[in-house]
Amino acid sequence: MGTKRSQRLFIYVVLAAATLAAALEVTTARGGDPAPKPETPWLAPLENMDQAIERGDLTSAETARHEAYRAAIASRRWEGFLAAGDAILRLGEATQNRGTAEPEARRLYLSALFRARGQQSLDGVLLATEAFARLGDRDVVEKGLRMARDLAGSDPEAQARVRLVEDPSSRSAAAGGDGRQGL
């Protein structure tokens, strides 16, 4: 009788171990990596790009910019698209091809603008709108400001932030004359 009991106990232990192993395998297959993923995975490639530009290694700079772009897409965050748009312009300046870089920057800024709106981020909408203002794209600036006004709603502080972007002269005075102010 003790033998049957030992056999049953052995079978229960084996089944429990098999169940645990299967659960671990499923968790691993689903991407249950316990290591936290960085919130801004595009930053390291952009730093690499800037360093490559400083060295004059434009091939490596272009490769790093593509890595940053892929990281921005994977993150699905407006911040990555905005940073990638700024990066393509920096690379365009370095290669003296800003004119060819601007259309890609526009696409990235547009992605940032709509992702920010989708994520209900007033900061994102305003920063993307400012990026379009730097490109001189008045039509998209107006659309961005409408989105920002909608997001600001009846919040007086948020409305004031929108007005700062609407009126660059007030932003210049508020920022001490250099025209830049952090949101």
C-alpha positions in Angstrom: 0.0 0.0 0.0 2.9 2.3 0.8 4.3 1.7 -2.7 1.1 2.8 -4.5 1.0 6.0 -2.4 4.7 6.7 -3.3 3.9 6.1 -6.9 1.0 8.5 -6.8 3.0 11.2 -5.0 5.8 10.8 -7.6 3.2 11.2 -10.4 1.8 14.4 -8.8 5.3 15.9 -8.4 6.1 15.1 -12.0 2.8 16.6 -13.2 3.4 19.7 -11.1 6.9 20.1 -12.5 5.7 19.7 -16.1 2.9 22.2 -15.5 5.4 24.7 -14.1 7.8 24.2 -17.0 4.9 24.6 -19.5 3.8 27.9 -17.8 7.3 29.2 -17.9 7.7 28.3 -21.6 4.4 30.1 -22.5 5.4 33.2 -20.5 8.7 33.3 -22.3 7.1 32.8 -25.7 4.7 35.7 -25.0 7.5 38.0 -24.3 7.2 37.8 -20.5 10.8 39.1 -20.2 11.1 40.3 -16.6 13.7 42.9 -17.6 12.1 46.3 -17.9 12.2 47.9 -21.4 13.5 51.5 -21.6 10.8 54.1 -22.0 12.9 56.0 -24.5 14.6 53.4 -26.7 15.3 55.9 -29.5 17.6 58.0 -27.3 20.7 55.8 -27.5 20.6 55.5 -31.3 20.1 59.3 -31.5 23.2 59.8 -29.3 25.1 57.5 -31.5 23.9 59.5 -34.6 25.0 62.8 -33.1 28.4 61.3 -32.1 28.8 59.9 -35.7 28.0 63.3 -37.1 30.7 64.9 -34.9 33.2 62.3 -36.2 32.1 63.0 -39.8 31.0 59.4 -40.1 27.8 60.0 -42.0 27.2 56.4 -42.9 27.1 55.4 -39.2 25.0 58.5 -38.5 22.4 57.4 -41.1 22.4 53.8 -39.7 21.8 55.1 -36.1 19.0 57.4 -37.4 17.3 54.4 -38.9 17.7 52.5 -35.6 16.1 55.5 -33.8 13.2 55.5 -36.3 12.6 51.8 -35.8 12.6 52.3 -32.0 10.1 55.1 -32.3 7.8 53.0 -34.3 8.1 50.1 -31.9 7.4 52.4 -28.9 4.3 53.9 -30.4 4.9 57.1 -28.5 4.8 60.6 -30.0 8.1 61.6 -28.3 10.0 59.1 -30.4 8.6 60.4 -33.7 9.3 64.0 -32.7 12.9 63.1 -31.8 13.3 61.2 -35.0 12.0 64.2 -37.0 14.5 66.5 -35.3 17.2 63.9 -36.0 16.6 63.7 -39.7 16.9 67.5 -39.9 20.2 67.4 -38.0 21.5 64.8 -40.3 20.2 66.8 -43.3 22.1 69.8 -42.0 25.3 67.7 -41.6 25.0 66.3 -45.1 23.9 69.7 -46.5 20.7 68.1 -47.7 18.2 69.7 -45.4 15.8 70.2 -48.3 15.6 66.4 -48.9 15.3 65.8 -45.2 12.3 68.1 -44.6 9.7 65.9 -46.2 10.7 62.9 -44.0 10.8 65.2 -41.0 7.2 66.4 -41.9 6.0 62.8 -42.0 7.6 62.0 -38.6 6.2 65.2 -37.1 2.8 64.4 -38.5 3.0 61.0 -36.8 4.0 62.7 -33.6 1.1 65.1 -33.8 -1.6 62.5 -34.4 -0.1 60.1 -31.8 0.0 62.9 -29.3 -3.6 63.7 -30.0 -4.5 60.1 -29.7 -2.7 59.9 -26.3 -4.4 63.1 -25.1 -1.0 64.8 -24.7 -1.3 68.5 -24.9 2.5 68.8 -24.6 2.9 66.4 -27.6 0.5 68.3 -29.7 2.1 71.7 -28.9 5.7 70.4 -29.4 4.7 68.9 -32.8 2.9 72.1 -33.7 6.0 74.1 -32.9 8.1 71.7 -35.1 5.8 72.5 -38.0 6.1 76.2 -37.2 9.9 75.8 -37.5 9.4 74.2 -40.9 7.1 77.1 -41.9 4.0 74.8 -42.5 1.2 77.2 -41.5 -1.6 74.9 -42.5 -0.5 72.1 -40.1 0.3 74.7 -37.4 -3.3 75.8 -37.6 -4.6 72.2 -37.4 -2.2 71.5 -34.5 -3.5 74.6 -32.6 -7.1 73.5 -33.1 -6.2 70.1 -31.7 -4.4 71.8 -28.8 -7.4 74.0 -28.0 -9.6 70.9 -28.0 -7.3 69.1 -25.6 -6.9 72.2 -23.4 -10.7 72.4 -23.0 -11.7 74.8 -20.2 -8.5 74.4 -18.2 -7.1 78.0 -18.0 -3.5 76.9 -17.5 -3.7 74.6 -20.6 -5.3 77.4 -22.6 -2.5 79.7 -21.6 0.1 77.2 -22.9 -1.8 77.0 -26.2 -1.7 80.8 -26.4 2.1 80.8 -26.0 2.4 78.6 -29.0 -0.1 80.7 -31.0 1.7 83.9 -30.3 5.5 83.5 -30.7 6.2 87.1 -29.6 4.6 86.4 -26.2 6.7 83.2 -26.0 9.8 85.2 -26.7 9.1 87.7 -23.9 8.2 84.9 -21.5 11.4 83.0 -22.3 13.7 86.0 -21.8 13.9 87.0 -25.5 15.3 83.9 -27.1 12.0 82.6 -28.3 12.3 79.2 -26.6 10.3 77.9 -23.7 10.0 74.5 -22.3 6.5 73.1 -22.1 
